[in-house]
Structure formats: C-alpha cells, structure tokens
Amino acid sequence: MHFTVEAQTIAKRYLTEGSIAIDATCGNGFDTLFLAGQVGRPGIVYGVDIQERAIETSQKRLHEADLLRQCRLVVGSHSNLTTIVEPAHAGRISVVMFNLGYLPLGDKSIVTKPEITITALEQAVELVRPGGLVSILAYPGHPGGLEEVNCIAEWAGGCQLGEKCFHVEKFQDPNNANSPILWTLTKAMFS
Ligand SMILES: C[S@@+](CC[C@H](N)C(=O)[O-])C[C@H]1O[C@@H](n2cnc3c(N)ncnc32)[C@H](O)[C@@H]1O
C-alpha cells in the first residue's frame, strides 16, 4: 500500500467543489496540490508548514498548476491552527491532512514533535465539520517517530469515546515493523 496515495483516496470522498480543507504539513506541496484540485476555485485550502522553504516549494507547485488562487499558505506551526483559520471557517473544514515526519530531501532535524502534533490534532478535531475527516500519516522509522506514533495511538483511542465522537480507523502493513501508519478520524454527523 502506498500510504500517501491511500490518504488522498480516502480524503477525496469527503471533498467537493467549494469545500474548505487544511494541509497541516505542506512539505513539498503534493497534498496541498491534491486538495486544491478537489475544492476548485470556489473552495479554500489552508497550507501550513514550519519551514519557509516548504511553503516556497508548495507555492511554486501550485502556481504552475494554476491552483494557487484557492490556497492560503502560511509559514507557521500547526499548533496554531485555530488562529490561522478564519473564525468563520471553524467547524466547516471538510478535511484536515497531516503527513508527519521530516521534509523529504530536506533538513531531517526539522521534524514533527509528539507534543506539538497532539496540540495540533486537538485543534483539527474542533475545526472539522460534522461528517468531516482528519487523516494522520505517521512514520515510526525515524528517530522520535515511534514515540510520536505511540502518542497518536493513545490520543486517537480517546477520540472514539466520550464527547469526541469520531469513527477511527487505522491502516498499516502488518508484515513491516517500520510501516507508516495511517489513521482516519471521521466526525459524527451529530456530535
Ligand atoms: C513528510 S513532510 C510533509 C509532506 C507533504 N505533505 C507533501 O505532500 O509533500 C512533513 C512536514 O512537516 C513539517 N513540520 C514539522 N513541524 C511542523 C509544525 N510544527 N507545523 C507545521 N509543519 C511542520 C516539516 O517542515 C515537513 O515539511
């Protein structure tokens, strides 16, 4: 299974022209590009990355594909998602995508951190609309990656209970201990 493709295939079911979406880790811009194509001109995609270089790469990619107009790219941390997203869009986000770890071909020391990731996820589940999706792709194979995976697993387990009414699914390759792990959290229609 190619997990980035799988994450996009699942996300596609939650998007339509005019949707609002968030790429919480822009990186090289592939997921932002995908989201911008799905929501079209009437839609909005927030793209966030801590690295200026990632936002520049994403901007160039979107411009070349003529998909930049519907994007709002921000250099910053996804732990500030609630301040980055316009208040009028809170609770109306159809999809939030997280593709964690480090920037491929970039500085491997700039990597997502468990505590910050959980802070961002807490905000994402508030921002997403009823029936919307939060997808999280995490990698146990790099230093600190397994710790992040374990934190997310515990946090995601709690989302199925109590006030946070999410349907949680987990995908991984059972034959590979270092397999990426994809979680999908779908918010209940009436929560
Ligand atoms: C695996 S890459 C994302 C790949 C991207 N989705 C794509 O399609 O190319 C992970 C990204 O997370 C970014 N990142 C790390 N910490 C972050 C934070 N606190 N807030 C936002 N982005 C962060 C890194 O800079 C890196 O670009």
The ligand as an SDF file (V2000), in Angstrom:
LIG
                    3D

 27 29  0  0  0  0  0  0  0  0999 V2000
    6.5100   14.4720    5.4840 C   0  0  0  0  0  0  0  0  0  0  0  0
    6.6160   16.2040    5.2900 S   0  0  0  0  0  0  0  0  0  0  0  0
    5.0540   16.5960    4.5420 C   0  0  0  0  0  0  0  0  0  0  0  0
    4.9200   16.1730    3.0970 C   0  0  0  0  0  0  0  0  0  0  0  0
    3.8130   16.8960    2.3610 C   0  0  0  0  0  0  0  0  0  0  0  0
    2.5020   16.5860    2.8730 N   0  0  0  0  0  0  0  0  0  0  0  0
    3.8550   16.7120    0.8580 C   0  0  0  0  0  0  0  0  0  0  0  0
    2.8020   16.4200    0.2440 O   0  0  0  0  0  0  0  0  0  0  0  0
    4.9210   16.9140    0.2840 O   0  0  0  0  0  0  0  0  0  0  0  0
    6.4370   16.8230    6.9500 C   0  0  0  0  0  0  0  0  0  0  0  0
    6.4710   18.3380    7.0390 C   0  0  0  0  0  0  0  0  0  0  0  0
    6.0580   18.7190    8.3600 O   0  0  0  0  0  0  0  0  0  0  0  0
    6.6510   19.9760    8.6000 C   0  0  0  0  0  0  0  0  0  0  0  0
    6.5370   20.3460   10.0240 N   0  0  0  0  0  0  0  0  0  0  0  0
    7.3040   19.9500   11.0780 C   0  0  0  0  0  0  0  0  0  0  0  0
    6.8670   20.5130   12.2230 N   0  0  0  0  0  0  0  0  0  0  0  0
    5.7820   21.2790   11.8750 C   0  0  0  0  0  0  0  0  0  0  0  0
    4.8920   22.1150   12.6240 C   0  0  0  0  0  0  0  0  0  0  0  0
    5.0040   22.2620   13.9590 N   0  0  0  0  0  0  0  0  0  0  0  0
    3.9150   22.7580   11.9520 N   0  0  0  0  0  0  0  0  0  0  0  0
    3.7710   22.6180   10.6020 C   0  0  0  0  0  0  0  0  0  0  0  0
    4.5940   21.8450    9.8510 N   0  0  0  0  0  0  0  0  0  0  0  0
    5.5710   21.1760   10.4860 C   0  0  0  0  0  0  0  0  0  0  0  0
    8.0710   19.7970    8.1050 C   0  0  0  0  0  0  0  0  0  0  0  0
    8.6890   21.0350    7.8770 O   0  0  0  0  0  0  0  0  0  0  0  0
    7.8400   18.9780    6.8200 C   0  0  0  0  0  0  0  0  0  0  0  0
    7.8270   19.8020    5.6980 O   0  0  0  0  0  0  0  0  0  0  0  0
  1  2  1  0
  2  3  1  0
  2 10  1  0
  3  4  1  0
  4  5  1  0
  5  6  1  0
  5  7  1  0
  7  8  2  0
  7  9  1  0
 10 11  1  0
 11 12  1  0
 11 26  1  0
 12 13  1  0
 13 14  1  0
 13 24  1  0
 14 15  1  0
 14 23  1  0
 15 16  2  0
 16 17  1  0
 17 18  1  0
 17 23  2  0
 18 19  1  0
 18 20  2  0
 20 21  1  0
 21 22  2  0
 22 23  1  0
 24 25  1  0
 24 26  1  0
 26 27  1  0
M  CHG  2   2   1   9  -1
M  END
$$$$
